[in-house]
Amino acid sequence: MAGVRFDPVGPLRGAITPPPDKSISHRAALFGAMSDVPVTIHNYLIADDTLSTLDALRSLGAGVDQQAEGLVIRGVGLHQAIEATGGSLYVGNAGTLLRLLPGWLAGQGRGFWTLDGDQSIQRRPVDRIVEPLRAMGARIEARDDRLTPLTVHGSQLHGAEHVLPVASAQVKSCLLIAGMLADGETTITEPSRSRDHTERILRRARVPFERFGATVKVREVDELELEDLTVPGDPSSAAFLIAAACVVPSSRLLVEGVGLNWTRTGFLRIAARMGAVIVGELEEPPQTEAEVPESEPIGDLDVAAAALEGTVVEPEEIPLAIDELPLVALLGACAEGETIVRGAEELRWKESDRIAGVVEGLAGLGVDIEATDDGFAVRGGTIRGGVIDSRGDHRLAMLGAIAGLASSEGVVVEGMDAATVSYPSFAEDLATLVA
């Protein structure tokens, strides 16, 4: 696909509703497939990644029907109910599917399945789910013991205690799913809290589990008591529009129907600290360590451009802003002073090496930015413009587009079609906001 050009614009104005949340859509469909009764998902994201999840679930025997009231998943049940013994499952570019689905497959007690995906997925390590699942009795084979193709054999799982070296909602979710199939109790402890969408669905499905700070415990269950689920607007997709309103002078934007789960609004808190004007009722962290809500908070955000100042993003902030860190670099490029991100090694294992992609991409546009071992440092000034390669990464593609709006000469994004992974209408939505 030829490069797509994004030129500097005047203020952005208007109201926009972001696409449905990708992380929650994946989980809603997967838990629907594990249920014994049909589950209707309202506002499911239709994008490349989430369609890969639906294709995989169909291959495993689940029914998937789009009806007027929403997407209906007719599940096969939690235990030993999957049809595709010996099946091959193509996950495309969906890292969430790659890391969550093995937790279910590993506990089936029979059969085997091989998971593989596109070139990006084939570079993403899976050892952080392979090793803890093996500790629970799973039989798993991976290329070089850490890469796809990943073959999972159904086995009898046993509860185990896991201490994760890196806070990861995907790894935690995989182990929580496996824990529902394992005898005994499964405990997962993270170094800090990560996204809690899976825990909220577990609470809604009446799964017996406990949370104490960054530790969660789950026990075996026979079935899920899951009702309908509603997917809010994706705060990670909305973040690109919010960042645009922050860096294009005189902009004013209303973002409607966005998810405001406190484990997803780390970027908003960082942006506000830098001086961004973002008004809305963000969810506060729970009053007690054990509290886990059943629902996802949804609300509106009023965003206006303002003078920005550099900041330091510390390691404990990373898990709750992991997907939006490229935008922190963009805000830093438009801010007074220096912005430093620390403790973000996880970015090197996303759809691309996002530290390298962000640094090389923005440097090519004239931004004063350099990589560090665990993040980057950017010094505010101007974004001249030029060409940026998305590297097949949807978030780098959208980053380049927003950089173009705030640049002096415009930006050509090579591989802009990567945005369809999470936000198929991104370019069209952005165009509606140009005054």
Secondary structure as the mmCIF struct_conf table of DSSP 4:
data_model
#
loop_
_struct_conf.conf_type_id
_struct_conf.id
_struct_conf.beg_label_comp_id
_struct_conf.beg_label_asym_id
_struct_conf.beg_label_seq_id
_struct_conf.end_label_comp_id
_struct_conf.end_label_asym_id
_struct_conf.end_label_seq_id
STRN STRN1 VAL A 4 PHE A 6
BEND BEND1 GLY A 10 GLY A 10
STRN STRN2 LEU A 12 LEU A 12
STRN STRN3 ARG A 13 ILE A 16
HELX_LH_PP_P HELX_LH_PP_P1 PRO A 18 PRO A 19
STRN STRN4 PRO A 20 PRO A 20
HELX_LH_PP_P HELX_LH_PP_P2 ASP A 21 ASP A 21
HELX_RH_AL_P HELX_RH_AL_P1 LYS A 22 ALA A 33
TURN_TY1_P TURN_TY1_P1 MET A 34 MET A 34
BEND BEND2 ASP A 36 VAL A 37
STRN STRN5 VAL A 39 HIS A 42
TURN_TY1_P TURN_TY1_P2 ASN A 43 ASN A 43
BEND BEND3 ALA A 47 ALA A 47
HELX_RH_AL_P HELX_RH_AL_P2 ASP A 48 SER A 59
TURN_TY1_P TURN_TY1_P3 LEU A 60 GLY A 61
STRN STRN6 GLY A 63 GLN A 67
TURN_TY1_P TURN_TY1_P4 ALA A 68 GLU A 69
STRN STRN7 GLY A 70 ARG A 74
BEND BEND4 LEU A 78 GLN A 80
TURN_TY1_P TURN_TY1_P5 THR A 85 GLY A 86
STRN STRN8 GLY A 87 TYR A 90
TURN_TY1_P TURN_TY1_P6 GLY A 92 ASN A 93
HELX_RH_AL_P HELX_RH_AL_P3 GLY A 95 LEU A 105
TURN_TY1_P TURN_TY1_P7 ALA A 106 GLY A 107
BEND BEND5 GLN A 108 ARG A 110
STRN STRN9 PHE A 112 ASP A 116
BEND BEND6 ASP A 118 ASP A 118
HELX_RH_AL_P HELX_RH_AL_P4 GLN A 119 ARG A 123
BEND BEND7 ARG A 124 ARG A 124
HELX_RH_AL_P HELX_RH_AL_P5 ASP A 127 ALA A 135
TURN_TY1_P TURN_TY1_P8 MET A 136 GLY A 137
STRN STRN10 ARG A 139 ARG A 143
TURN_TY1_P TURN_TY1_P9 ASP A 144 ARG A 146
STRN STRN11 LEU A 147 HIS A 153
STRN STRN12 HIS A 158 HIS A 158
STRN STRN13 GLU A 161 VAL A 163
BEND BEND8 PRO A 165 VAL A 166
HELX_RH_AL_P HELX_RH_AL_P6 ALA A 169 LEU A 181
BEND BEND9 ALA A 182 ALA A 182
STRN STRN14 ASP A 183 ASP A 183
BEND BEND10 GLY A 184 GLY A 184
STRN STRN15 GLU A 185 THR A 189
BEND BEND11 PRO A 191 SER A 192
HELX_RH_AL_P HELX_RH_AL_P7 HIS A 197 ARG A 204
TURN_TY1_P TURN_TY1_P10 ALA A 205 ARG A 206
STRN STRN16 PHE A 209 PHE A 212
TURN_TY1_P TURN_TY1_P11 GLY A 213 ALA A 214
STRN STRN17 THR A 215 ARG A 219
BEND BEND12 ASP A 222 ASP A 222
STRN STRN18 LEU A 229 THR A 230
HELX_LH_PP_P HELX_LH_PP_P3 VAL A 231 PRO A 232
STRN STRN19 GLY A 233 GLY A 233
HELX_RH_AL_P HELX_RH_AL_P8 PRO A 235 VAL A 247
BEND BEND13 VAL A 248 VAL A 248
TURN_TY1_P TURN_TY1_P12 PRO A 249 SER A 250
STRN STRN20 ARG A 252 GLY A 259
HELX_RH_3T_P HELX_RH_3T_P1 TRP A 262 ARG A 264
HELX_RH_AL_P HELX_RH_AL_P9 GLY A 266 ARG A 273
TURN_TY1_P TURN_TY1_P13 MET A 274 GLY A 275
STRN STRN21 VAL A 277 VAL A 279
BEND BEND14 GLY A 280 GLY A 280
HELX_LH_PP_P HELX_LH_PP_P4 LEU A 282 PRO A 286
BEND BEND15 GLN A 287 THR A 288
TURN_TY1_P TURN_TY1_P14 GLU A 289 ALA A 290
BEND BEND16 GLU A 294 SER A 295
STRN STRN22 ILE A 298 ALA A 304
STRN STRN23 GLU A 309 GLU A 309
STRN STRN24 VAL A 312 VAL A 313
HELX_RH_3T_P HELX_RH_3T_P2 PRO A 315 LEU A 320
TURN_TY1_P TURN_TY1_P15 ALA A 321 ALA A 321
HELX_RH_3T_P HELX_RH_3T_P3 ILE A 322 GLU A 324
HELX_RH_AL_P HELX_RH_AL_P10 LEU A 325 ALA A 333
TURN_TY1_P TURN_TY1_P16 CYS A 334 CYS A 334
BEND BEND17 ALA A 335 ALA A 335
STRN STRN25 GLU A 336 GLU A 336
BEND BEND18 GLY A 337 GLY A 337
STRN STRN26 GLU A 338 VAL A 341
BEND BEND19 GLY A 343 GLY A 343
HELX_RH_3T_P HELX_RH_3T_P4 GLU A 345 TRP A 349
BEND BEND20 LYS A 350 SER A 352
HELX_RH_AL_P HELX_RH_AL_P11 ARG A 354 ALA A 363
TURN_TY1_P TURN_TY1_P17 GLY A 364 GLY A 366
STRN STRN27 ASP A 368 THR A 372
TURN_TY1_P TURN_TY1_P18 ASP A 373 ASP A 374
STRN STRN28 GLY A 375 ARG A 379
BEND BEND21 GLY A 381 GLY A 381
STRN STRN29 GLY A 386 ASP A 389
TURN_TY1_P TURN_TY1_P19 ARG A 391 GLY A 392
HELX_RH_AL_P HELX_RH_AL_P12 HIS A 394 ALA A 406
BEND BEND22 SER A 407 GLU A 409
STRN STRN30 VAL A 411 GLU A 414
TURN_TY1_P TURN_TY1_P20 GLY A 415 GLY A 415
HELX_RH_3T_P HELX_RH_3T_P5 MET A 416 VAL A 421
TURN_TY1_P TURN_TY1_P21 SER A 422 SER A 422
TURN_TY1_P TURN_TY1_P22 PRO A 424 SER A 425
HELX_RH_AL_P HELX_RH_AL_P13 PHE A 426 THR A 432
TURN_TY1_P TURN_TY1_P23 LEU A 433 LEU A 433
STRN STRN31 VAL A 434 VAL A 434
#
